[in-house]
Amino acid sequence: MGCYVVIMAGGSGTRFWPASRADRPKQLLKLFSDKTLLEETVDRVRPVVSTERIIIVCNHRYVRQIRETITDLPPENIIAEPVGRNTAPCIALVARYLQQINPQSVMAVLPADHYIRDEDRFRKFLAAATQAAENEDLLVTLGILPQRPHTGYGYIRAGETRCSVDGIAFQTAEEFLEKPSQHVAEDFLSEGNYYWNSGMFCWKCRVIFSEIRRFLPDIAQPVDDFFSAGFALSDEEAFRDMFARLPAISIDYGVMEKSDKVVVARSDFGWNDVGSWDALEELSFPEDGNISVGGAPVMLNSRRCIVYSEGALVAGVGVEDLVIAACGDAVLVAHKNNAQDIRRLVEKLSEKNLQKYL
């Protein structure tokens, strides 16, 4: 596959507190194997792209850990954001950077913390998306065929087929929709042309930067001026000053919802964005109904619990539908139905000046 793979590894994953902390984000957790989510993402694309074409964008505080985790990645392929600015500035920066290397370069953008069950099938879709982006100057996103009326994902409404590559159809993306209610999600599922928004993209660097310039000139112009003036990402002070001035906005809201070049592939390779602790239940099928990661809990008359431990023995008696996470100096106990609210709990800790636990 003749493109670059850009892995976005800047988020903190607050809904996985207390395992995920300021100095160890979700993408550096080991949830499904002896590898971190970031390692699994990198390994997923190694069969189709050389290591020299894999770029990781992260917060500056994670550079050392990522270098220790992905040891064969060239140092210059880790781009450290001096401050968090959401996905549009990140994508604009890398697109403009890669244009200097190759004006016709293509980039696939992948989050660092997703789960994919059928990796061979995923690579097939990624290759087709790359080809579609090369052939017709399209902004391609991988939409996931819904398996159930999920209310925790955004959706994309797909229209007519615009092109096809290797038997994979790419449909016009007619509308991006926020996380729906249960009733609306059920309607989406029954209509059949609504897909989960995976946040995975393919496009020519020239095309996406042109669309960012069109819709987000206050991002495109400073980035373009930075490189046109001869600065490099290694010019830390100039880079920090420029990047800190960029507005924080997502690529979905800033560009994808507005552009007429967006197409969506109807994908089905077993995807989950691993957004919170309860996602582990969707990806595991334990005999006793309890899920354990990182340790062997002792559970008596307890069902459907998710237990994560980094050393402490966790024991439960007569409990159901709980998330229990014991990590260093903090323990979380939450009902699974409230797993999405852990982000609010983290905000509460900050309000109470308990940053040492974050």
Summary of the structure (lengths in Angstrom):
residues: 358
radius of gyration: 20.8
end to end distance: 40.0
largest distance: 66.7
contacts: 1160
relative contact order: 0.14
helix: 38%
strand: 28%
